[in-house]
Amino acid sequence: MNAPSSLSPLKAALALALLLGLQPVTTDLYLPALPRLAIDLHAPMAAVQLTMSALLLSFGLAQLLMGPLADRFGRRPVLLGGLGLYALASVLAAVAPVIEALIAARALQGVGMAASVVCARAMVRDLYEPHEGAQVMSKAMSGLGLLAIASPTLGGLLTQLGGWRLAMVAVALAGVVVWGFVAWQVPETRRAPAASAPPALSVWRSAAQVIAHPTFRAWTALISATYGGLFVMLAGSSFVYIGPMGLSPWGYGLAMASASMAYLLGTFWCRRLLPRHGLTGSVQRGAVFTLAGGLGMLALGWLTPGQADVLPWVLVSQWLYSFGHGLHQPCGQAGAVGPFPHRAGVASALSGFTLALTAFLVGVWLGQAMDGSLKMLSCGLGFWAVVTSTLAWTMVQRHGNPLPAASSAPSTS
């Protein structure tokens, strides 16, 4: 087995970008297909939203399993098994004959995606100290941003050419490519393998100690809130942009790609801020853009009578929010696992579960409240923008310094 040091910073950033990038590929590439999927499978709005919500609920729950497994057996075997499951589930989704089968396949996709994301976050803590990890994570998030730019654009093109099933085939191919890269290039990075599987009580104690740490709670709250707002746009915007605003699936893909470009620029600026302002100072500044984007969207939704004519300003608001998201995510993901060098898998799993649960609840709300209007979309984004900026300026400033936890050594109980 290769030593962790054999993974160079550049290769580590590439591996992280691919592993974390499965999440936007799984969601963003699929977004332009949602309206056509609803027509083809004769599915109501609530059922279509469930294809996203079920994915994220299983993604969140599976992380609670994948974290301890990655700490016990190592990152590499969990990655390979999870990515194989992801590719298989994507094929099943592409051939699903009814909406219920598609929902089940998407839930299975979420389980495989959980292995990818949990292990990626844990690998950052395996290889780097928190502030170094934030730098590498911001590079990885830049790569993720490129995937997020390409995904909705490609998804829109594939949907126009061959419908939603062709878009899902592309998702399956992405899973195969990432599996091959891990098998060929990614060594084991876990620091201290346990002699035997930890008893359930020990895992629960580890989880309780992670949850009790104020730094973990601060950063996890931040990344969950900022992703809540992003998920409002991911799951709800296609019905507004392709509906009342009159965009084609291809045009909608370009609109979402432009937001991903703003996110990418945010990750670049994050790398410039980190050496001077650290984790907490960087997100403090990012929250200005988050709040501006959310309140701008809220004003457009409530004060403008039309929709198609305000599209440029809607995009500007989305860009501002996405730019702020590009600062919050790399800092938050590194900060949440920072105090736990020996429990990175558990901390990553718990943080990821909270983020996914937030997105699931947003999806449930969208399924009930979304009426295709800009007003409802703006309410969701505005709410999460206020929550995110408040957390960045208060809780994160008080508790965000990721010093190692006093009890971070492996439990012997």
Salt bridges, closest charged atoms under 4 A:
ASP71 OD1 - ARG75 NH1 2.81
ASP126 OD2 - ARG75 NE 2.77
GLU129 OE1 - ARG125 NH2 3.50
GLU129 OE2 - ARG191 NH2 3.91
